[in-house]
Amino acid sequence: MSDSAFRARRCASPGAKIGALGLNGLTAYFGMTRIANPSPGDTVVVSAAGGGVGHLAGQIARNTGARVIGVTGSDAKNRRLQDELGFELTVNRRSPTFVDDLAEALQQHRGQPATRPRPAPPQGGVPAGL
């Protein structure tokens, strides 16, 4: 590693690398705006919604007008996502009735189709939601 690259790496504040303006935020932003690209009225299911990227991705999707369902591993995270971050519904993946809970959450949001077709994924890419 060159001396200048080493100095640049050391100068960066650890706080600049995390959070909404760091790697997590950029991952959520580009994932939601360039890949998933939800429209108003779409339903977006965010797995790991209580994590560093998931909670931001859900808020970005919500700000586009999409309905957001979060999947987490605890009821405490579910409450926080709904009460503080505006997720419409949340589901605990550790619940013995997880499959039924997720199906019910999706059923509550069925009805209107997406307002526009999804763009094709980049060559070699994976469509959003798979």
N, CA, C and O of each residue as an XYZ file, in Angstrom:
520
protein
N       0.860     -1.166      0.000
C       0.000      0.000      0.000
C       0.909      1.232      0.000
O       1.884      1.295      0.749
N       0.579      2.204     -0.843
C       1.395      3.403     -0.918
C       1.221      4.240      0.342
O       0.238      4.099      1.069
N       2.196      5.113      0.584
C       2.163      5.963      1.768
C       0.953      6.890      1.750
O       0.330      7.112      2.788
N       0.608      7.443      0.564
C      -0.530      8.363      0.489
C      -1.851      7.634      0.720
O      -2.758      8.189      1.340
N      -1.972      6.403      0.232
C      -3.194      5.631      0.464
C      -3.342      5.308      1.942
O      -4.448      5.329      2.482
N      -2.217      5.008      2.596
C      -2.253      4.708      4.021
C      -2.701      5.941      4.803
O      -3.524      5.828      5.712
N      -2.168      7.121      4.460
C      -2.556      8.348      5.150
C      -4.033      8.661      4.925
O      -4.720      9.091      5.851
N      -4.525      8.450      3.711
C      -5.937      8.724      3.436
C      -6.826      7.806      4.254
O      -7.861      8.233      4.765
N      -6.430      6.554      4.382
C      -7.222      5.595      5.144
C      -7.242      5.971      6.625
O      -8.283      5.872      7.275
N      -6.109      6.400      7.157
C      -6.022      6.747      8.572
C      -6.752      8.044      8.888
O      -7.226      8.217     10.011
N      -6.857      8.956      7.935
C      -7.479     10.253      8.192
C      -8.999     10.172      8.270
O      -9.637     10.996      8.927
N      -9.563      9.204      7.617
C     -11.019      9.094      7.601
C     -11.524      8.754      8.990
O     -11.048      7.813      9.625
N     -12.480      9.518      9.449
C     -13.085      9.286     10.753
C     -13.872      7.977     10.729
O     -14.554      7.696      9.744
N     -13.793      7.170     11.788
C     -14.610      5.942     11.808
C     -16.092      6.248     11.658
O     -16.826      5.458     11.065
N     -16.543      7.378     12.183
C     -17.952      7.747     12.061
C     -18.362      8.045     10.640
O     -19.541      7.936     10.304
N     -17.406      8.423      9.785
C     -17.717      8.724      8.387
C     -17.975      7.457      7.586
O     -18.520      7.520      6.484
N     -17.594      6.327      8.122
C     -17.731      5.072      7.391
C     -19.014      4.319      7.718
O     -19.338      3.330      7.060
N     -19.739      4.774      8.720
C     -20.971      4.098      9.102
C     -22.126      5.087      9.098
O     -21.910      6.293      8.973
N     -23.319      4.600      9.230
C     -24.470      5.486      9.341
C     -25.095      5.807      8.006
O     -24.776      5.202      6.982
N     -25.993      6.773      8.037
C     -26.791      7.107      6.861
C     -25.952      7.647      5.714
O     -26.343      7.502      4.556
N     -24.820      8.259      5.997
C     -23.985      8.793      4.927
C     -22.765      7.921      4.647
O     -21.916      8.278      3.829
N     -22.679      6.789      5.321
C     -21.565      5.873      5.117
C     -21.966      4.721      4.208
O     -22.914      4.829      3.431
N     -21.247      3.640      4.313
C     -21.466      2.485      3.450
C     -22.877      1.918      3.588
O     -23.499      1.558      2.588
N     -23.387      1.835      4.817
C     -24.744      1.306      5.009
C     -25.778      2.172      4.298
O     -26.661      1.658      3.612
N     -25.666      3.472      4.464
C     -26.616      4.379      3.834
C     -26.537      4.349      2.326
O     -27.562      4.372      1.645
N     -25.329      4.297      1.801
C     -25.171      4.238      0.347
C     -25.723      2.932     -0.217
O     -26.344      2.918     -1.279
N     -25.491      1.843      0.501
C     -26.033      0.552      0.064
C     -27.552      0.593      0.032
O     -28.166      0.154     -0.940
N     -28.157      1.114      1.082
C     -29.619      1.213      1.131
C     -30.137      2.144      0.043
O     -31.109      1.823     -0.641
N     -29.497      3.286     -0.118
C     -29.954      4.285     -1.092
C     -29.914      3.740     -2.519
O     -30.911      3.803     -3.237
N     -28.776      3.212     -2.923
C     -28.673      2.732     -4.293
C     -29.493      1.463     -4.511
O     -30.021      1.244     -5.601
N     -29.602      0.625     -3.477
C     -30.447     -0.562     -3.601
C     -31.910     -0.213     -3.817
O     -32.600     -0.860     -4.604
N     -32.378      0.808     -3.120
C     -33.780      1.210     -3.255
C     -34.029      2.093     -4.473
O     -35.064      1.953     -5.126
N     -33.114      2.993     -4.794
C     -33.387      3.941     -5.876
C     -32.943      3.455     -7.245
O     -33.506      3.876     -8.256
N     -31.957      2.587     -7.303
C     -31.451      2.152     -8.607
C     -31.819      0.714     -8.954
O     -31.889      0.361    -10.131
N     -32.051     -0.109     -7.951
C     -32.338     -1.515     -8.233
C     -33.810     -1.824     -7.985
O     -34.519     -2.213     -8.913
N     -34.279     -1.659     -6.757
C     -35.685     -1.965     -6.454
C     -36.608     -0.909     -7.056
O     -37.627     -1.243     -7.662
N     -36.255      0.354     -6.891
C     -36.978      1.472     -7.472
C     -38.491      1.383     -7.231
O     -39.260      1.348     -8.191
N     -38.931      1.346     -5.961
C     -40.369      1.204     -5.698
C     -41.159      2.450     -6.094
O     -40.650      3.571     -6.069
N     -42.399      2.218     -6.455
C     -43.328      3.289     -6.827
C     -44.331      3.483     -5.705
O     -44.497      2.599     -4.864
N     -45.003      4.626     -5.681
C     -46.081      4.806     -4.698
C     -47.113      3.676     -4.841
O     -47.560      3.358     -5.943
N     -47.469      3.092     -3.721
C     -48.440      2.001     -3.727
C     -47.827      0.618     -3.795
O     -48.514     -0.362     -3.508
N     -46.545      0.497     -4.166
C     -45.882     -0.803     -4.170
C     -45.718     -1.296     -2.732
O     -45.724     -0.501     -1.792
N     -45.575     -2.590     -2.573
C     -45.269     -3.171     -1.279
C     -43.829     -3.660     -1.308
O     -43.448     -4.429     -2.191
N     -43.033     -3.217     -0.350
C     -41.623     -3.601     -0.259
C     -41.439     -4.399      1.019
O     -41.803     -3.937      2.100
N     -40.873     -5.602      0.903
C     -40.547     -6.415      2.067
C     -39.043     -6.306      2.275
O     -38.257     -6.630      1.385
N     -38.651     -5.846      3.465
C     -37.234     -5.661      3.788
C     -36.838     -6.730      4.800
O     -37.317     -6.728      5.934
N     -35.956     -7.649      4.383
C     -35.434     -8.621      5.338
C     -34.304     -7.956      6.111
O     -33.689     -7.006      5.625
N     -34.031     -8.449      7.303
C     -33.033     -7.831      8.191
C     -33.336     -6.348      8.368
O     -32.430     -5.514      8.350
N     -34.606     -6.027      8.537
C     -35.060     -4.643      8.593
C     -34.563     -3.895      9.819
O     -34.567     -2.664      9.831
N     -34.138     -4.609     10.843
C     -33.608     -3.954     12.024
C     -32.119     -3.705     11.942
O     -31.536     -3.143     12.869
N     -31.486     -4.113     10.845
C     -30.049     -3.959     10.700
C     -29.639     -2.614     10.135
O     -30.478     -1.756      9.860
N     -28.341     -2.442      9.968
C     -27.778     -1.177      9.529
C     -28.240     -0.737      8.158
O     -28.447      0.457      7.943
N     -28.408     -1.651      7.226
C     -28.870     -1.310      5.887
C     -30.394     -1.390      5.813
O     -31.030     -0.522      5.215
N     -30.980     -2.418      6.414
C     -32.414     -2.658      6.302
C     -33.278     -1.529      6.819
O     -34.269     -1.176      6.180
N     -32.929     -0.946      7.969
C     -33.783      0.110      8.508
C     -33.735      1.353      7.625
O     -34.726      2.075      7.511
N     -32.590      1.602      7.003
C     -32.491      2.738      6.085
C     -33.218      2.452      4.773
O     -33.899      3.326      4.237
N     -33.076      1.236      4.256
C     -33.764      0.863      3.017
C     -35.274      0.977      3.188
O     -35.969      1.439      2.283
N     -35.781      0.561      4.335
C     -37.218      0.664      4.589
C     -37.698      2.102      4.625
O     -38.771      2.413      4.107
N     -36.923      2.972      5.224
C     -37.315      4.380      5.284
C     -37.256      5.031      3.906
O     -38.105      5.856      3.568
N     -36.258      4.662      3.115
C     -36.166      5.196      1.755
C     -37.358      4.721      0.936
O     -37.958      5.505      0.200
N     -37.705      3.446      1.059
C     -38.869      2.916      0.335
C     -40.148      3.622      0.782
O     -40.999      3.956     -0.043
N     -40.279      3.845      2.077
C     -41.459      4.531      2.612
C     -41.554      5.950      2.064
O     -42.648      6.432      1.772
N     -40.419      6.617      1.925
C     -40.416      7.981      1.410
C     -40.794      8.062     -0.066
O     -41.139      9.137     -0.554
N     -40.733      6.943     -0.780
C     -41.177      6.928     -2.176
C     -42.684      6.699     -2.280
O     -43.258      6.775     -3.367
N     -43.317      6.420     -1.143
C     -44.751      6.148     -1.146
C     -45.088      4.673     -1.124
O     -46.259      4.300     -1.197
N     -44.075      3.831     -1.025
C     -44.318      2.387     -0.966
C     -44.765      1.992      0.439
O     -44.470      2.678      1.418
N     -45.477      0.878      0.516
C     -45.846      0.294      1.807
C     -44.729     -0.659      2.189
O     -44.296     -1.472      1.373
N     -44.259     -0.562      3.433
C     -43.076     -1.311      3.840
C     -43.416     -2.326      4.919
O     -44.026     -1.994      5.936
N     -43.010     -3.571      4.679
C     -43.120     -4.653      5.648
C     -41.703     -5.043      6.032
O     -40.895     -5.377      5.165
N     -41.390     -5.004      7.325
C     -40.059     -5.349      7.792
C     -40.030     -6.726      8.425
O     -40.967     -7.121      9.120
N     -38.958     -7.449      8.184
C     -38.748     -8.759      8.800
C     -37.544     -8.641      9.725
O     -36.454     -8.273      9.286
N     -37.738     -8.953     11.004
C     -36.655     -8.877     11.988
C     -36.613    -10.166     12.805
O     -37.360    -11.111     12.552
N     -35.731    -10.177     13.776
C     -35.590    -11.358     14.629
C     -36.113    -11.174     16.033
O     -35.920    -12.053     16.873
N     -36.782    -10.044     16.326
C     -37.306     -9.866     17.682
C     -38.504     -8.924     17.679
O     -38.640     -8.065     16.808
N     -39.357     -9.104     18.661
C     -40.535     -8.241     18.792
C     -40.138     -6.811     19.166
O     -40.815     -5.859     18.780
N     -39.048     -6.659     19.914
C     -38.586     -5.314     20.282
C     -38.174     -4.529     19.035
O     -38.501     -3.349     18.909
N     -37.469     -5.170     18.126
C     -37.092     -4.502     16.876
C     -38.332     -4.169     16.060
O     -38.415     -3.102     15.452
N     -39.291     -5.085     16.049
C     -40.537     -4.833     15.313
C     -41.232     -3.584     15.835
O     -41.663     -2.734     15.056
N     -41.338     -3.476     17.150
C     -41.995     -2.291     17.743
C     -41.260     -1.015     17.371
O     -41.883     -0.011     17.027
N     -39.940     -1.054     17.440
C     -39.160      0.150     17.120
C     -39.345      0.554     15.654
O     -39.500      1.735     15.343
N     -39.326     -0.434     14.766
C     -39.501     -0.118     13.347
C     -40.861      0.521     13.081
O     -40.968      1.456     12.287
N     -41.887      0.021     13.738
C     -43.219      0.580     13.527
C     -43.394      1.919     14.255
O     -43.910      2.874     13.675
N     -42.972      1.992     15.503
C     -43.213      3.184     16.310
C     -42.307      4.358     15.944
O     -42.751      5.506     15.928
N     -41.050      4.074     15.652
C     -40.082      5.152     15.441
C     -39.708      5.388     13.984
O     -39.381      6.515     13.610
N     -39.749      4.342     13.149
C     -39.244      4.483     11.787
C     -40.312      4.410     10.713
O     -39.999      4.543      9.530
N     -41.559      4.203     11.090
C     -42.651      4.295     10.136
C     -42.922      3.092      9.264
O     -43.615      3.217      8.255
N     -42.397      1.920      9.619
C     -42.741      0.712      8.870
C     -44.218      0.417      9.123
O     -44.687      0.527     10.256
N     -44.951      0.042      8.076
C     -46.382     -0.216      8.260
C     -46.629     -1.492      9.048
O     -47.446     -1.516      9.968
N     -45.915     -2.558      8.680
C     -46.062     -3.841      9.362
C     -44.690     -4.456      9.545
O     -43.767     -4.190      8.775
N     -44.565     -5.283     10.574
C     -43.326     -6.015     10.793
C     -43.664     -7.449     11.174
O     -44.739     -7.737     11.700
N     -42.725     -8.335     10.895
C     -42.915     -9.756     11.169
C     -41.643    -10.286     11.818
O     -40.537     -9.977     11.374
N     -41.805    -11.088     12.875
C     -40.672    -11.693     13.569
C     -40.357    -13.031     12.906
O     -41.185    -13.941     12.916
N     -39.163    -13.150     12.331
C     -38.789    -14.379     11.627
C     -38.612    -15.567     12.565
O     -38.581    -16.713     12.117
N     -38.496    -15.302     13.860
C     -38.331    -16.387     14.836
C     -39.664    -16.897     15.376
O     -39.698    -17.860     16.143
N     -40.731    -16.272     14.989
C     -42.043    -16.689     15.450
C     -42.391    -18.059     14.860
O     -42.077    -18.323     13.699
N     -43.029    -18.925     15.633
C     -43.429    -20.223     15.076
C     -44.470    -20.082     13.969
O     -44.670    -21.006     13.180
N     -45.126    -18.936     13.910
C     -46.137    -18.704     12.874
C     -45.637    -17.708     11.820
O     -46.434    -17.010     11.194
N     -44.313    -17.646     11.629
C     -43.718    -16.670     10.714
C     -44.323    -16.719      9.313
O     -44.698    -15.683      8.764
N     -44.421    -17.901      8.737
C     -44.925    -18.022      7.363
C     -46.346    -17.476      7.276
O     -46.675    -16.740      6.346
N     -47.183    -17.832      8.239
C     -48.554    -17.329      8.246
C     -48.601    -15.826      8.495
O     -49.405    -15.121      7.887
N     -47.738    -15.330      9.392
C     -47.695    -13.898      9.684
C     -47.282    -13.093      8.451
O     -47.864    -12.047      8.164
N     -46.282    -13.579      7.730
C     -45.832    -12.887      6.528
C     -46.908    -12.935      5.449
O     -47.157    -11.938      4.770
N     -47.542    -14.091      5.291
C     -48.617    -14.200      4.305
C     -49.758    -13.243      4.633
O     -50.326    -12.621      3.736
N     -50.092    -13.124      5.909
C     -51.158    -12.205      6.326
C     -50.750    -10.749      6.065
O     -51.563     -9.951      5.599
N     -49.502    -10.409      6.363
C     -49.025     -9.046      6.122
C     -49.069     -8.717      4.633
O     -49.467     -7.616      4.253
N     -48.671     -9.650      3.801
C     -48.720     -9.423      2.354
C     -50.161     -9.340      1.860
O     -50.479     -8.532      0.988
N     -51.021    -10.171      2.417
C     -52.435    -10.156      2.019
C     -53.075     -8.804      2.331
O     -53.914     -8.326      1.567
N     -52.691     -8.192      3.435
C     -53.242     -6.885      3.800
C     -52.877     -5.824      2.780
O     -53.570     -4.815      2.655
N     -51.782     -6.046      2.043
C     -51.303     -5.045      1.094
C     -51.568     -5.406     -0.356
O     -51.127     -4.691     -1.256
N     -52.269     -6.482     -0.599
C     -52.588     -6.842     -1.986
C     -53.704     -5.944     -2.496
O     -54.384     -5.263     -1.728
N     -53.868     -5.963     -3.783
C     -54.957     -5.179     -4.349
C     -54.513     -4.462     -5.591
O     -54.802     -4.903     -6.703
N     -53.815     -3.362     -5.420
C     -53.414     -2.585     -6.575
C     -52.098     -3.100     -7.134
O     -51.135     -3.284     -6.388
N     -52.048     -3.334     -8.444
C     -50.786     -3.755     -9.049
C     -49.805     -2.587     -9.096
O     -50.192     -1.430     -8.929
N     -48.549     -2.899     -9.324
C     -47.549     -1.844     -9.475
C     -47.955     -0.929    -10.617
O     -48.539     -1.380    -11.603
N     -47.651      0.345    -10.489
C     -48.083      1.316    -11.491
C     -47.242      1.267    -12.752
O     -47.649      1.830    -13.769
N     -46.105      0.628    -12.731
C     -45.267      0.518    -13.914
C     -44.461     -0.763    -13.848
O     -44.198     -1.262    -12.753
N     -44.063     -1.311    -14.985
C     -43.281     -2.550    -14.963
C     -41.887     -2.312    -14.412
O     -41.351     -1.206    -14.483
N     -41.321     -3.355    -13.869
C     -39.963     -3.284    -13.330
C     -38.959     -3.308    -14.485
O     -39.169     -4.016    -15.470
N     -37.879     -2.544    -14.372
C     -36.835     -2.631    -15.397
C     -36.120     -3.979    -15.293
O     -36.099     -4.611    -14.237
N     -35.549     -4.394    -16.394
C     -34.776     -5.640    -16.402
C     -33.521     -5.451    -15.555
O     -32.929     -4.372    -15.567
N     -33.105     -6.484    -14.821
C     -31.879     -6.351    -14.026
C     -30.677     -6.254    -14.940
O     -30.742     -6.674    -16.095
N     -29.568     -5.701    -14.437
C     -28.350     -5.672    -15.239
C     -27.916     -7.089    -15.585
O     -28.222     -8.035    -14.858
N     -27.199     -7.233    -16.700
C     -26.771     -8.555    -17.121
C     -25.973     -9.213    -16.002
O     -25.001     -8.646    -15.503
N     -26.384    -10.390    -15.621
C     -25.741    -11.103    -14.532
C     -26.269    -10.715    -13.166
O     -25.845    -11.271    -12.153
N     -27.200     -9.756    -13.131
C     -27.760     -9.292    -11.871
C     -28.931    -10.135    -11.418
O     -29.384    -11.025    -12.138
N     -29.409     -9.856    -10.244
C     -30.545    -10.569     -9.676
C     -31.688     -9.572     -9.524
O     -31.468     -8.487     -8.986
N     -32.899     -9.894     -9.976
C     -34.025     -8.979     -9.808
C     -34.257     -8.679     -8.338
O     -34.087     -9.550     -7.486
N     -34.643     -7.454     -8.046
C     -34.925     -7.058     -6.663
C     -36.011     -7.943     -6.087
O     -36.981     -8.273     -6.770
N     -35.849     -8.324     -4.845
C     -36.854     -9.127     -4.177
C     -36.603    -10.622     -4.264
O     -37.367    -11.402     -3.695
N     -35.556    -11.044     -4.957
C     -35.260    -12.476     -5.026
C     -34.091    -12.810     -4.151
O     -33.689    -13.971     -4.076
